[in-house]
Amino acid sequence: MRRFIVLFAALCGTLFAQEMPNIIGHIPTQGGKIVLGSEFCDAKQERFFGFLQDKSGRITQNLCWKMVDDQVFVAYADGDVYTYPVASVQFTEAFDIWMNSRKDRT
């Protein structure tokens, strides 16, 4: 649970977002994965960029995402909107290293 609190705090602060890896993790799907980035998706800086990638590595669709409580809220470029449990996110090694460096500062 602490990992998700740190992630939420990091996404809310621009200082943290600048230091965070570009790809923080992904959510596995039957046809590939939803890749979650740390770059802002919109001018309001409320959502983050991501993309849907099929099993062959092809990017099939861009998306914007944000955390809402214990869910990852995903708005696809084609207009579809879905939520996924935060617990389903598989974080990258780079994000884990970054997060551990944050723990050392607290």
C-alpha positions, 0 to 999 in steps of 0.5 A: 500500500505504501508503494501506491501512496508514494506513487500518488504523491509523486504524480501530484508533485511536479518536482517528483514527476520530473525525476520519475522514469518515463515509463513507470509500469504496465498493466497486462491485457489478453492482447498485450499491455497498457503502458503507463508513462509519467509525462503529462497527457494534457495541458491541465497536468491532471492525466498522464500519457500512455499507450496500448501495445499488442503482443508483437510490440506494435502501438495500437492506441494512445491513451491518457491515465490517472489514479482515482482512489484505488483504480487506474482510470484510462481514457483511450484515444478512440473514446473508450474509458476503462478502470483497472485496479492499481494492484494490477500495475506491474512497475518497471525496475527503473520505477522501483529504483526511483521509488526506493530512492524516495524512501531513503529521503523520508 
